[in-house]
Amino acid sequence: MTADYDIGLAVLDDLPGILTLQEPNLPDSGGSLSVRLSADWFARTMAEMPLIVARRGGKVVGYMVTTTLAAKAHVAIVQTMLRRFPASPDCYSYGPVCVADSERGNGLAGAMFERLRTELPGRPAMTFIVADNLPSLRAHEKMGMRQLGAFANDGISYIALSY
């Protein structure tokens, strides 16, 4: 099914599609993304690290963000995760990952992940997932990530993962 997708590096023209996809996946819309990110944030991130998008019929239907750990060093949840699970100097932050509801179950997250690994070969990454988000945990384990363990931030339980 992933043959129907164009998976590659995001370009500035993808920003409106990324922002549109983000909205229904935010907590206030019942989604599991942790925070709303601005167009400026995505543009800065794209200039520093790979941001992978999946397009179907020219429409953004998935995205996968990477950042340096330094770029997220000011974020409380990242600080908490790194205190519990210190990272190597070449480690980067992986996520968020967002796939359109209509595209889930087609292997899209795994396909985007494979594309990402061609951009950053051999580099380790860390991410976290809300502990009760079992579909996301299963998907990431299928991609070869391993659980580092649990941690809590602001009373919410998370699982840290790495590859």
PyMOL commands that set and color helices and strands:
alter all, ss='L'
color gray80, all
select helices_A, chain A and resi 2-4+12-25+27-29+39-48+70-72+76-84+101-103+108-119+134-142
alter helices_A, ss='H'
color red, helices_A
select strands_A, chain A and resi 6-9+51-56+59-68+92-99+125-130+146-153+156-162
alter strands_A, ss='S'
color yellow, strands_A
deselect
rebuild
show_as cartoon
